[in-house]
Amino acid sequence: MLPAETLLYAVVLANPSRKDGHPKTADEILDYLAKQLGPNAVLQVGGDETVGKGLCFAHLTDGRGN
């Protein structure tokens, strides 16, 4: 179990799509993810969502602060 104030960081990577008929570059996939999450995304990961556990704030950056 992690304390509520714990900060976790992760790297998000993408590869070009391999699905037939849906060619997408890695950049297009990451752009789609960024649009879906929006600038201030709140995700529920594991935990017990009915009592507010497992809520995470997600912020994507391109590595240059953008």
The first five atom37 places (N, CA, C, CB, O) and aatype in JSON, in Angstrom:
{
  "aatype": [12, 10, 14, 0, 6, 16, 10, 10, 18, 0, 19, 19, 10, 0, 2, 14, 15, 1, 11, 3, 7, 8, 14, 11, 16, 0, 3, 6, 9, 10, 3, 18, 10, 0, 11, 5, 10, 7, 14, 2, 0, 19, 10, 5, 19, 7, 7, 3, 6, 16, 19, 7, 11, 7, 10, 4, 13, 0, 8, 10, 16, 3, 7, 1, 7, 2],
  "atom_mask": [
    [1, 1, 1, 1, 1],
    [1, 1, 1, 1, 1],
    [1, 1, 1, 1, 1],
    [1, 1, 1, 1, 1],
    [1, 1, 1, 1, 1],
    [1, 1, 1, 1, 1],
    [1, 1, 1, 1, 1],
    [1, 1, 1, 1, 1],
    [1, 1, 1, 1, 1],
    [1, 1, 1, 1, 1],
    [1, 1, 1, 1, 1],
    [1, 1, 1, 1, 1],
    [1, 1, 1, 1, 1],
    [1, 1, 1, 1, 1],
    [1, 1, 1, 1, 1],
    [1, 1, 1, 1, 1],
    [1, 1, 1, 1, 1],
    [1, 1, 1, 1, 1],
    [1, 1, 1, 1, 1],
    [1, 1, 1, 1, 1],
    [1, 1, 1, 0, 1],
    [1, 1, 1, 1, 1],
    [1, 1, 1, 1, 1],
    [1, 1, 1, 1, 1],
    [1, 1, 1, 1, 1],
    [1, 1, 1, 1, 1],
    [1, 1, 1, 1, 1],
    [1, 1, 1, 1, 1],
    [1, 1, 1, 1, 1],
    [1, 1, 1, 1, 1],
    [1, 1, 1, 1, 1],
    [1, 1, 1, 1, 1],
    [1, 1, 1, 1, 1],
    [1, 1, 1, 1, 1],
    [1, 1, 1, 1, 1],
    [1, 1, 1, 1, 1],
    [1, 1, 1, 1, 1],
    [1, 1, 1, 0, 1],
    [1, 1, 1, 1, 1],
    [1, 1, 1, 1, 1],
    [1, 1, 1, 1, 1],
    [1, 1, 1, 1, 1],
    [1, 1, 1, 1, 1],
    [1, 1, 1, 1, 1],
    [1, 1, 1, 1, 1],
    [1, 1, 1, 0, 1],
    [1, 1, 1, 0, 1],
    [1, 1, 1, 1, 1],
    [1, 1, 1, 1, 1],
    [1, 1, 1, 1, 1],
    [1, 1, 1, 1, 1],
    [1, 1, 1, 0, 1],
    [1, 1, 1, 1, 1],
    [1, 1, 1, 0, 1],
    [1, 1, 1, 1, 1],
    [1, 1, 1, 1, 1],
    [1, 1, 1, 1, 1],
    [1, 1, 1, 1, 1],
    [1, 1, 1, 1, 1],
    [1, 1, 1, 1, 1],
    [1, 1, 1, 1, 1],
    [1, 1, 1, 1, 1],
    [1, 1, 1, 0, 1],
    [1, 1, 1, 1, 1],
    [1, 1, 1, 0, 1],
    [1, 1, 1, 1, 1]
  ],
  "atom_positions": [
    [[0.85, -1.18, 0.0], [0.0, 0.0, 0.0], [0.9, 1.24, 0.0], [-0.97, 0.0, 1.23], [1.91, 1.29, 0.7]],
    [[0.52, 2.22, -0.79], [1.27, 3.47, -0.88], [0.56, 4.57, -0.09], [1.45, 3.9, -2.35], [-0.67, 4.61, -0.06]],
    [[1.33, 5.44, 0.55], [0.7, 6.6, 1.21], [-0.01, 7.49, 0.18], [1.75, 7.43, 1.98], [0.38, 7.52, -0.99]],
    [[-1.04, 8.19, 0.6], [-1.84, 9.03, -0.3], [-1.02, 10.1, -1.0], [-2.97, 9.68, 0.48], [-1.37, 10.52, -2.1]],
    [[0.06, 10.56, -0.39], [0.86, 11.64, -0.96], [1.94, 11.16, -1.91], [1.49, 12.44, 0.15], [2.74, 11.97, -2.38]],
    [[1.99, 9.88, -2.2], [3.03, 9.32, -3.04], [2.95, 9.84, -4.47], [2.94, 7.8, -3.04], [1.87, 9.9, -5.06]],
    [[4.1, 10.23, -5.02], [4.19, 10.66, -6.42], [4.83, 9.55, -7.23], [4.99, 11.98, -6.56], [5.9, 9.05, -6.87]],
    [[4.19, 9.17, -8.3], [4.73, 8.15, -9.2], [4.92, 8.77, -10.57], [3.79, 6.92, -9.27], [4.08, 9.54, -11.04]],
    [[6.01, 8.44, -11.21], [6.3, 8.92, -12.56], [6.44, 7.72, -13.47], [7.58, 9.8, -12.59], [6.92, 6.66, -13.05]],
    [[6.02, 7.87, -14.71], [6.15, 6.8, -15.7], [6.42, 7.4, -17.06], [4.89, 5.92, -15.72], [6.01, 8.53, -17.35]],
    [[7.08, 6.65, -17.88], [7.34, 7.04, -19.26], [6.28, 6.38, -20.13], [8.78, 6.65, -19.72], [6.02, 5.19, -20.0]],
    [[5.67, 7.15, -21.02], [4.68, 6.62, -21.96], [5.32, 6.6, -23.34], [3.34, 7.48, -21.95], [5.75, 7.64, -23.85]],
    [[5.39, 5.43, -23.92], [5.97, 5.26, -25.24], [4.93, 4.69, -26.19], [7.22, 4.34, -25.19], [3.96, 4.07, -25.76]],
    [[5.13, 4.91, -27.49], [4.21, 4.35, -28.48], [5.01, 3.86, -29.68], [3.16, 5.39, -28.92], [6.08, 4.38, -29.99]],
    [[4.47, 2.85, -30.34], [5.0, 2.35, -31.6], [3.96, 2.61, -32.67], [5.35, 0.82, -31.51], [2.79, 2.81, -32.36]],
    [[4.37, 2.61, -33.94], [3.38, 2.76, -35.01], [2.36, 1.61, -34.94], [4.07, 2.78, -36.39], [2.68, 0.5, -34.53]],
    [[1.15, 1.91, -35.35], [0.09, 0.91, -35.35], [0.41, -0.23, -36.32], [-1.26, 1.55, -35.71], [0.95, 0.0, -37.4]],
    [[0.05, -1.45, -35.91], [0.24, -2.62, -36.79], [-1.11, -3.19, -37.23], [1.06, -3.7, -36.07], [-1.16, -4.25, -37.85]],
    [[-2.19, -2.47, -36.91], [-3.52, -2.96, -37.26], [-3.78, -2.7, -38.74], [-4.6, -2.28, -36.4], [-3.62, -1.58, -39.22]],
    [[-4.18, -3.74, -39.46], [-4.46, -3.61, -40.89], [-5.55, -2.58, -41.14], [-4.86, -4.96, -41.48], [-6.6, -2.6, -40.48]],
    [[-5.31, -1.69, -42.08], [-6.3, -0.69, -42.45], [-6.35, 0.52, -41.54], [0.0, 0.0, 0.0], [-7.16, 1.42, -41.77]],
    [[-5.52, 0.56, -40.51], [-5.5, 1.69, -39.57], [-4.06, 2.16, -39.35], [-6.15, 1.3, -38.22], [-3.54, 2.09, -38.23]],
    [[-3.41, 2.64, -40.41], [-2.02, 3.07, -40.24], [-1.93, 4.35, -39.4], [-1.35, 3.29, -41.6], [-2.51, 5.37, -39.76]],
    [[-1.22, 4.29, -38.32], [-1.0, 5.46, -37.46], [0.46, 5.47, -37.04], [-1.95, 5.44, -36.2], [1.04, 4.43, -36.74]],
    [[1.06, 6.66, -37.04], [2.42, 6.78, -36.55], [2.4, 6.82, -35.02], [3.11, 8.05, -37.12], [1.35, 7.01, -34.41]],
    [[3.55, 6.64, -34.42], [3.64, 6.71, -32.97], [3.22, 8.1, -32.48], [5.08, 6.39, -32.5], [2.55, 8.22, -31.45]],
    [[3.6, 9.14, -33.21], [3.21, 10.51, -32.83], [1.7, 10.7, -32.87], [3.88, 11.54, -33.76], [1.13, 11.34, -31.99]],
    [[1.04, 10.13, -33.88], [-0.42, 10.23, -33.98], [-1.09, 9.52, -32.81], [-0.91, 9.65, -35.32], [-2.1, 10.0, -32.28]],
    [[-0.55, 8.39, -32.42], [-1.12, 7.64, -31.29], [-0.97, 8.43, -29.99], [-0.44, 6.26, -31.16], [-1.91, 8.51, -29.2]],
    [[0.2, 9.01, -29.78], [0.41, 9.81, -28.56], [-0.45, 11.07, -28.57], [1.89, 10.18, -28.41], [-0.95, 11.48, -27.53]],
    [[-0.62, 11.69, -29.74], [-1.5, 12.86, -29.84], [-2.93, 12.49, -29.49], [-1.44, 13.46, -31.27], [-3.62, 13.24, -28.78]],
    [[-3.39, 11.33, -29.97], [-4.75, 10.85, -29.66], [-4.9, 10.65, -28.15], [-5.06, 9.53, -30.41], [-5.9, 11.06, -27.57]],
    [[-3.91, 10.02, -27.53], [-3.95, 9.8, -26.08], [-4.03, 11.13, -25.34], [-2.73, 9.0, -25.62], [-4.82, 11.28, -24.41]],
    [[-3.2, 12.1, -25.74], [-3.2, 13.4, -25.09], [-4.56, 14.09, -25.22], [-2.1, 14.29, -25.68], [-5.03, 14.72, -24.28]],
    [[-5.19, 13.98, -26.4], [-6.52, 14.58, -26.59], [-7.56, 13.9, -25.72], [-6.94, 14.5, -28.07], [-8.42, 14.57, -25.14]],
    [[-7.5, 12.58, -25.61], [-8.47, 11.84, -24.81], [-8.32, 12.15, -23.33], [-8.31, 10.34, -25.05], [-9.32, 12.26, -22.62]],
    [[-7.09, 12.29, -22.86], [-6.86, 12.59, -21.44], [-7.16, 14.04, -21.12], [-5.43, 12.26, -21.06], [-7.65, 14.35, -20.03]],
    [[-6.86, 14.94, -22.05], [-7.04, 16.36, -21.77], [-5.91, 16.87, -20.88], [0.0, 0.0, 0.0], [-5.04, 16.1, -20.48]],
    [[-5.92, 18.16, -20.57], [-4.8, 18.75, -19.83], [-4.79, 18.38, -18.34], [-4.86, 20.24, -19.95], [-3.72, 18.39, -17.73]],
    [[-5.91, 18.06, -17.76], [-5.97, 17.75, -16.33], [-6.76, 16.46, -16.1], [-6.6, 18.91, -15.54], [-7.85, 16.49, -15.52]],
    [[-6.21, 15.36, -16.55], [-6.91, 14.08, -16.46], [-6.82, 13.5, -15.06], [-6.35, 13.09, -17.48], [-5.78, 13.55, -14.42]],
    [[-7.92, 12.96, -14.61], [-7.95, 12.2, -13.36], [-8.35, 10.78, -13.73], [-8.96, 12.84, -12.3], [-9.4, 10.54, -14.32]],
    [[-7.48, 9.83, -13.36], [-7.71, 8.43, -13.67], [-7.96, 7.66, -12.39], [-6.52, 7.83, -14.45], [-7.42, 8.0, -11.33]],
    [[-8.75, 6.62, -12.47], [-8.96, 5.73, -11.34], [-8.25, 4.43, -11.68], [-10.49, 5.5, -11.04], [-8.63, 3.74, -12.63]],
    [[-7.21, 4.1, -10.91], [-6.4, 2.92, -11.16], [-6.48, 2.01, -9.94], [-4.93, 3.3, -11.49], [-5.99, 2.36, -8.87]],
    [[-7.07, 0.85, -10.11], [-7.18, -0.07, -8.99], [-7.94, 0.58, -7.85], [0.0, 0.0, 0.0], [-8.81, 1.42, -8.07]],
    [[-7.61, 0.21, -6.64], [-8.23, 0.83, -5.48], [-9.73, 0.6, -5.42], [0.0, 0.0, 0.0], [-10.27, -0.23, -6.15]],
    [[-10.36, 1.32, -4.56], [-11.8, 1.2, -4.36], [-12.43, 2.54, -4.74], [-12.15, 0.81, -2.89], [-12.47, 3.46, -3.93]],
    [[-12.91, 2.63, -5.98], [-13.38, 3.92, -6.49], [-14.57, 4.47, -5.72], [-13.76, 3.78, -7.93], [-14.79, 5.69, -5.73]],
    [[-15.33, 3.64, -5.05], [-16.5, 4.14, -4.33], [-16.12, 4.98, -3.12], [-17.37, 3.0, -3.89], [-16.93, 5.77, -2.64]],
    [[-14.89, 4.83, -2.64], [-14.43, 5.64, -1.51], [-13.29, 6.57, -1.91], [-13.99, 4.74, -0.36], [-12.6, 7.13, -1.05]],
    [[-13.08, 6.73, -3.23], [-12.09, 7.68, -3.72], [-10.66, 7.19, -3.71], [0.0, 0.0, 0.0], [-9.74, 8.0, -3.82]],
    [[-10.45, 5.89, -3.59], [-9.07, 5.38, -3.59], [-8.66, 5.04, -5.02], [-8.93, 4.13, -2.68], [-9.5, 4.71, -5.86]],
    [[-7.37, 5.13, -5.28], [-6.85, 4.81, -6.6], [-6.96, 5.95, -7.6], [0.0, 0.0, 0.0], [-6.71, 5.74, -8.78]],
    [[-7.33, 7.15, -7.15], [-7.43, 8.29, -8.07], [-6.04, 8.86, -8.34], [-8.36, 9.39, -7.49], [-5.26, 9.07, -7.41]],
    [[-5.74, 9.11, -9.61], [-4.44, 9.63, -10.03], [-4.64, 10.81, -10.95], [-3.61, 8.54, -10.71], [-5.58, 10.84, -11.74]],
    [[-3.75, 11.77, -10.86], [-3.71, 12.91, -11.77], [-2.7, 12.57, -12.86], [-3.33, 14.25, -11.02], [-1.59, 12.14, -12.55]],
    [[-3.06, 12.74, -14.11], [-2.16, 12.44, -15.23], [-1.83, 13.71, -15.99], [-2.79, 11.39, -16.18], [-2.72, 14.48, -16.35]],
    [[-0.57, 13.91, -16.22], [-0.09, 15.05, -17.0], [0.94, 14.53, -17.99], [0.53, 16.18, -16.09], [1.95, 13.96, -17.59]],
    [[0.67, 14.72, -19.28], [1.61, 14.28, -20.32], [2.5, 15.44, -20.73], [0.87, 13.72, -21.54], [2.04, 16.58, -20.84]],
    [[3.77, 15.14, -20.96], [4.71, 16.12, -21.45], [5.53, 15.48, -22.55], [5.62, 16.65, -20.31], [5.69, 14.26, -22.58]],
    [[6.06, 16.28, -23.45], [6.85, 15.73, -24.54], [8.32, 15.63, -24.2], [6.68, 16.56, -25.78], [9.14, 15.37, -25.08]],
    [[8.68, 15.83, -22.95], [10.06, 15.75, -22.54], [10.78, 17.09, -22.62], [0.0, 0.0, 0.0], [11.9, 17.23, -22.13]],
    [[10.14, 18.06, -23.24], [10.71, 19.41, -23.34], [9.87, 20.39, -22.54], [10.8, 19.86, -24.82], [10.04, 21.6, -22.66]],
    [[8.97, 19.87, -21.71], [8.14, 20.73, -20.9], [6.84, 21.15, -21.55], [0.0, 0.0, 0.0], [6.1, 21.96, -20.99]],
    [[6.54, 20.61, -22.72], [5.3, 20.95, -23.44], [4.21, 19.95, -23.16], [5.55, 21.03, -24.95], [3.1, 20.07, -23.69]]
  ]
}
